[in-house]
Amino acid sequence: MTMILPDRTPKPLSEWSEEDGDVLWWKFPLDEAPYCGTPNDCGHTVEMHHYHQGQVKITRTEVGGWPGYHTHWTRFETPIEAWKR
């Protein structure tokens, strides 16, 4: 039996479309782990309460989401068998 491996050739950002869905995003040179998701990922707002000398300071910031500096992507395979059980 011959196993067909997925194409692991990095594709440029310009070739990604919403139909491709979540993929692995790479920054070259490869000096960090890939980002998994899409350029449409918005992230989440996190609210932090800081208490100092009886005063409360509230800070809101965005975390997660598309970092914006990845230039290429590859598909990844999901384990189909795991979903059948």
N, C-alpha and C positions, 0 to 999 in steps of 0.2 A: 504494500500500500504506500502510495506517495503522498506526503504531507505538503500542502500548499501553504507557504508562509506569507504573512501579510507584507505588503510593500512598506519598507521602512525608510524609503528615500524621503528626506525632509522636503516639504513643499513650502513655498513662500506664503506669507500672510494673505497676499492678494488672491490666492487660489482657494482660500477657505470661504465657505458659504454656510448659512444656517442649516442647510440640509446635511452638512457634515457632522453637526452636533458637537458633543464634547470630544476633544482630541488632546494630545500631549503637545504643549508649546515649548519650544526650545530657544535659548539664547546662545549665540555663538560668540566666542569659543565656549564649549561646554564646561562651565565652571560652577554650575548649580543644577539642582534637580529641576525637571520640567514642571510647568504649570499645567494642571488638568482642568479643562473647561472650555469656555468660548470667549471671544472678545466682547460679548454682550453681557457677561457676568457683572452685576452691579455691586456686589458686596453687601455688607450690613452695617447699619449705624449702631455704635456702641456708646452708651452713656455711662460716664464715670463720675462718682461723687467723691470729692476730696474734702476731708475735714481737717482744718488747721486753726488752732486757737479759737474754737467755737464757731468758726465761719465755714460755710459750705460753698464749695466752688464746683459747678457742674461743667464737665467737658464732654462734648459729643464729637465723635470722629468716625470715619469710614474705615472698616477693616475688611480684608478679603477682596474678592473681585479681581477683574482683569488688571494685571500689573501694567500692561501697555508697552513693554519693551521687548517682548518676544517676537522674533522675526520669522520663524519657521515652525511647521507642525507635522506630526505624524499621527496616523491612526493607532489605536491600541485594540487588542482583542479582549473581549469579555468572556468569561467562562459560561457558555450556553448551558452546559450540563448542570451547573449549580442552580439555575433557575427552574429546571424541570423537576426537581425533587420536592 
